[in-house]
Amino acid sequence: MIKHIVLWKLKEHAEGADRASNAAKMKTMLDACADLVPGILKLEAVVAQPGLEATYDVVLYSEFTDKAALDAYQNHPSHVALKPFFGAVREARQCMDYEI
């Protein structure tokens, strides 16, 4: 199994919206990817919650059966279509994939 974790820190304002609005939009867009390809075991998008410690604004936690499933997800046209918006609103991004 491959775990794929991505964290985004967002700009205060981008694409005509504030950080909170863009975070909510990102979550909606990521949630729509939950069933894109066979081999996605889990896909959970979360927005930082007020009152709880967070250094990033949006987190994606996902699990895939294998690297081929992760690669299929990464290259799926619906996933690729997210990248321009995500790139425009992010200040920073961190990612880690690991096999267990």
C-alpha positions as CSV (number, residue, x, y, z in Angstrom):
1,M,0.0,0.0,0.0
2,I,1.1,3.6,-0.8
3,K,0.2,6.5,1.4
4,H,0.1,9.9,-0.2
5,I,-0.1,13.0,2.0
6,V,-0.1,16.6,0.8
7,L,-0.3,19.8,2.8
8,W,-1.0,23.2,1.4
9,K,-0.5,26.6,3.0
10,L,-2.7,29.2,1.2
11,K,-2.2,32.8,0.3
12,E,-4.4,35.3,2.2
13,H,-6.1,36.3,-1.0
14,A,-5.9,34.7,-4.5
15,E,-8.2,34.1,-7.4
16,G,-10.6,36.7,-6.1
17,A,-11.3,35.0,-2.8
18,D,-9.9,34.8,0.7
19,R,-8.0,31.9,2.3
20,A,-11.0,30.3,3.9
21,S,-13.1,30.3,0.7
22,N,-10.2,28.9,-1.3
23,A,-9.6,26.2,1.3
24,A,-13.3,25.2,1.1
25,K,-13.1,25.1,-2.7
26,M,-10.0,22.9,-2.6
27,K,-11.7,20.5,-0.2
28,T,-14.7,20.2,-2.5
29,M,-12.4,19.7,-5.5
30,L,-10.4,17.0,-3.7
31,D,-13.5,15.2,-2.4
32,A,-14.6,14.8,-6.0
33,C,-11.5,12.8,-6.7
34,A,-12.3,10.0,-4.2
35,D,-13.4,7.5,-6.9
36,L,-11.3,8.6,-9.9
37,V,-9.4,5.4,-10.4
38,P,-9.4,1.8,-9.2
39,G,-7.0,1.3,-6.3
40,I,-7.9,4.3,-4.2
41,L,-8.5,2.9,-0.8
42,K,-9.0,6.2,1.1
43,L,-9.1,9.8,0.2
44,E,-9.7,12.4,2.9
45,A,-9.4,16.1,2.4
46,V,-9.5,18.3,5.5
47,V,-9.5,22.1,6.1
48,A,-7.7,23.4,9.2
49,Q,-10.2,23.9,12.1
50,P,-10.2,27.0,14.2
51,G,-9.0,26.4,17.8
52,L,-6.8,23.4,16.8
53,E,-3.2,23.7,16.0
54,A,-2.4,23.9,12.3
55,T,0.5,25.2,10.3
56,Y,-1.1,24.4,7.0
57,D,-4.6,25.1,5.7
58,V,-5.6,22.0,3.7
59,V,-4.4,18.4,4.1
60,L,-5.0,15.5,1.8
61,Y,-4.5,12.0,3.3
62,S,-4.9,9.2,0.8
63,E,-4.1,5.5,0.5
64,F,-3.6,3.5,-2.7
65,T,-3.3,-0.2,-3.3
66,D,0.1,0.3,-5.1
67,K,2.3,2.8,-7.0
68,A,0.4,2.1,-10.2
69,A,-2.9,3.2,-8.6
70,L,-1.2,6.4,-7.3
71,D,0.3,7.1,-10.7
72,A,-3.1,6.6,-12.4
73,Y,-4.6,9.1,-9.9
74,Q,-1.8,11.6,-10.4
75,N,-2.2,11.4,-14.2
76,H,-6.0,11.3,-14.4
77,P,-7.4,14.3,-16.3
78,S,-9.7,15.3,-13.5
79,H,-6.8,15.4,-11.0
80,V,-4.5,17.2,-13.5
81,A,-7.3,19.8,-13.9
82,L,-7.0,20.8,-10.2
83,K,-3.4,21.9,-10.5
84,P,-3.8,25.4,-12.0
85,F,-6.2,26.5,-9.3
86,F,-4.2,24.9,-6.5
87,G,-1.0,26.5,-7.8
88,A,-2.6,29.9,-8.0
89,V,-3.9,29.9,-4.4
90,R,-1.0,28.2,-2.6
91,E,1.8,29.8,-0.7
92,A,3.6,26.5,0.0
93,R,3.1,22.8,-0.6
94,Q,4.5,19.7,1.1
95,C,4.1,16.1,-0.1
96,M,5.2,12.7,1.1
97,D,4.5,9.3,-0.4
98,Y,5.6,6.2,1.4
99,E,5.0,2.5,1.1
100,I,3.9,0.2,3.9
